[in-house]
Amino acid sequence: MPKSKEMKTIRPIKGYTREGKPVSITNYNKYKGIYAIGIDDPDPKKAEKTVVRAKIGLGGLTKNEGGLYPRIRSYYICFPDGVWEYALLLSLENDAKLLKKIEKDIHTILAKKRYKSKYLTNLKESEWFQASIKQIRDAFKKVNDKYPDQTFVIFPSEYEEDEKDY
């Protein structure tokens, strides 16, 4: 993939802020943040009640990463059909310690929901969780409330049946 200062997503992430305001992000270059992604297809009829296995991680810290999107895109090596973005907590901050603390805060809130692999028993602290989309989003909201000047949270809406047009 060619490096570009204006790298854009294959398709924009459309979603809602915690205040319910519609947003569409097409340029991830400037954002760092915490993501909750997975390959479990949310059931549109159950929406946020759907229980998924989600990887909650941090992306965009290093100059080589180029922002949050390339980090998420790197999962396509393992999951060629793509991943679902369940929640994104974005920041323009360049403070790696702060962003790592924010990530740890989310992990702490969801600690009881850590995914326990049947096969990989030597993992100390996995970044995989098994929780409902609502539980994941509630954790992101709670942490966003703690850092309102440094972050904003987006809940992608691609799985909703009656997605609003932006």
C-alpha positions in Angstrom: 0.0 0.0 0.0 1.5 3.3 -1.0 2.3 5.7 1.9 0.3 8.9 1.7 -0.2 11.9 3.9 -3.9 11.6 3.0 -4.5 7.9 3.5 -8.2 7.3 3.6 -10.3 4.4 4.5 -11.7 2.1 1.9 -15.1 3.3 3.0 -15.9 6.0 5.6 -16.8 4.9 9.1 -20.2 6.2 9.7 -21.6 6.3 13.2 -22.8 8.4 16.0 -21.1 10.3 18.8 -22.2 9.6 22.3 -24.4 12.6 22.0 -26.2 11.0 19.1 -24.7 13.3 16.4 -24.0 11.5 13.1 -20.3 11.5 12.0 -18.4 10.2 9.1 -14.6 9.7 9.3 -12.7 9.2 6.1 -9.2 10.3 7.1 -7.7 8.3 9.9 -4.2 9.8 9.6 -4.6 12.4 12.2 -6.2 10.1 14.8 -4.8 7.8 17.4 -7.0 5.9 19.7 -8.5 2.8 21.1 -10.5 0.4 19.0 -12.9 -2.5 19.6 -12.9 -4.8 16.6 -13.9 -8.3 15.9 -15.1 -10.8 13.2 -18.4 -11.7 14.9 -21.2 -10.4 12.7 -23.6 -8.4 14.9 -27.2 -9.6 14.6 -29.2 -6.5 13.4 -32.3 -7.8 15.3 -30.4 -7.9 18.6 -28.2 -4.9 17.8 -26.2 -3.9 20.9 -27.3 -7.0 22.8 -25.2 -9.2 20.5 -22.3 -10.9 22.4 -19.1 -10.7 20.4 -15.4 -11.5 20.8 -13.7 -8.1 20.5 -10.0 -7.1 20.3 -9.6 -3.9 22.3 -6.3 -2.3 21.4 -4.4 0.9 20.8 -3.3 2.3 17.4 -1.7 5.2 15.8 1.1 5.9 18.3 4.1 5.3 16.1 5.0 7.4 13.1 5.3 4.1 11.1 1.7 3.2 11.8 0.4 6.4 10.3 -2.7 6.7 12.4 -5.5 4.4 13.7 -6.7 3.1 10.3 -3.5 1.3 9.3 -3.5 -0.5 12.7 -7.0 -1.7 12.2 -6.3 -2.6 8.6 -3.4 -4.8 9.7 -5.9 -7.3 11.0 -7.0 -8.0 7.4 -3.9 -10.3 7.2 -5.6 -12.7 9.6 -9.2 -11.8 8.7 -9.3 -11.2 4.9 -13.0 -10.6 4.9 -12.5 -7.6 7.2 -13.4 -6.8 10.7 -16.3 -5.1 12.4 -15.6 -1.9 14.3 -17.8 -2.0 17.4 -16.5 1.2 19.0 -13.7 3.7 18.5 -12.3 6.2 20.9 -10.4 8.8 18.9 -7.8 11.3 20.0 -5.5 13.9 18.5 -3.2 13.7 21.6 0.4 12.7 21.0 0.8 11.6 24.7 1.6 7.8 24.5 1.4 7.4 28.3 -2.1 9.0 28.4 -3.4 6.8 25.5 -2.0 3.7 27.1 -3.7 4.6 30.4 -7.0 5.2 28.6 -6.6 1.7 27.0 -5.8 0.2 30.3 -8.9 1.9 31.9 -11.1 0.2 29.3 -9.5 -3.2 29.9 -10.0 -2.7 33.6 -13.7 -2.0 33.2 -14.1 -5.1 31.1 -11.7 -7.3 33.1 -14.4 -9.9 34.0 -15.2 -10.2 30.3 -11.7 -11.3 29.1 -11.9 -14.0 26.5 -10.3 -17.2 27.7 -8.8 -19.2 24.9 -9.2 -23.0 25.1 -5.9 -23.4 23.2 -3.6 -20.5 24.2 -3.3 -21.0 27.9 -0.1 -19.1 28.4 -1.6 -15.7 27.8 -1.3 -13.5 30.9 -3.5 -10.6 29.9 -5.3 -11.0 26.6 -6.7 -7.9 24.8 -9.6 -10.1 23.6 -12.9 -9.8 25.4 -16.3 -11.6 25.1 -19.1 -9.1 25.9 -22.1 -7.5 24.4 -21.7 -4.6 22.1 -23.5 -2.5 24.7 -21.1 -3.5 27.4 -18.2 -2.6 25.2 -19.7 0.7 24.3 -20.6 1.5 27.9 -16.9 1.0 28.8 -15.9 3.3 26.0 -18.4 6.0 27.1 -17.3 5.8 30.7 -13.6 6.3 29.8 -14.6 9.0 27.3 -16.4 10.8 30.2 -13.2 10.7 32.2 -11.1 12.4 29.4 -13.6 14.6 27.6 -11.0 17.1 26.5 -8.7 14.5 25.0 -11.0 12.0 23.4 -14.3 11.5 21.5 -16.0 8.2 21.0 -17.7 6.9 17.9 -20.1 4.0 17.6 -20.0 2.8 14.0 -23.5 2.0 12.7 -22.8 -0.3 9.7 -24.7 -3.2 11.3 -27.9 -1.3 12.0 -30.8 -2.3 9.8 -32.2 1.2 9.2 -28.9 3.1 9.0 -29.5 6.9 8.6 -28.2 8.6 5.6 -25.5 11.3 6.3 
